Amino acid sequence: MLALAMSPHSSGLSVATQAASRHRLAVHDTQDGQRERVERFIHAVYQARYGAQVRHYAPMLVSLRDEDDQIIAAAGYRVADTGPLFLERYLQQPVEVLLGQGSSQVQRTRIAEVGHLSAVQAGAGKRLIHLMGPQLAGLGLEWVVSTLTQELQHLFVRLGITPLALGVADAAQLGAAAADWGSYYDHRPVVVAGRIDLALRMLARRRSAA
């Protein structure tokens, strides 16, 4: 189950760390000992926000922790060449076909689906987005695709990023599994995409202007 969500309390291969002021970014693969803790965090945020039951997680999870090692935000990602993306069930064509229309061919090795965005502290989700961009770019990825609720679409616009809409996320495509999502689909989720390099340049300009 992949999507982007925020806690109602938020405004908005081994563990690898990166300093972000007083916060620490950690990446968790399926073998990492801290992964279960991150999964529990994501599950709790989705349950509190939507009454949703997250039963499946992306192969790579990312957590943002404070100075007391408490998780304040988390997300997950999957590179598209590892298999079908969750959000592709909403789309009429494979994601690389949609992204390549009107431009050069896009390889699935360059696309990541990002989801599970969860936060419990004001501004933590935004900080996690800022940190994930360079991390994904460092893996050679060029595109991010996600399922965004209306609230999260507004968050990205406030960051100066206008995602490309690929289609509506229709709960009917999930069949009986749609019941696991609680009220999530009441928030009008849309499948969107964005170029990582363009987003990083926009975020850098906004930081320099601040």
Secondary structure, DSSP 4 states (H G I P E B T S, - for coil): ---B---TTS-----EEEEETTEEEEEE-TT-TTHHHHHHHHHHHHHHHH--------SEEEEEE-TTS-EEEEEEEEEGGGS--GGGGG-SS-HHHHHHTTSS---GGGEEEEEEEEESSTTHHHHHHHHHHHHHHTTT--EEEEEE-HHHHHHHHHTT--PEEEEE--GGGGGGGGGGGTTGGGG--EEEEEEHHHHHHHHHHHHHH-
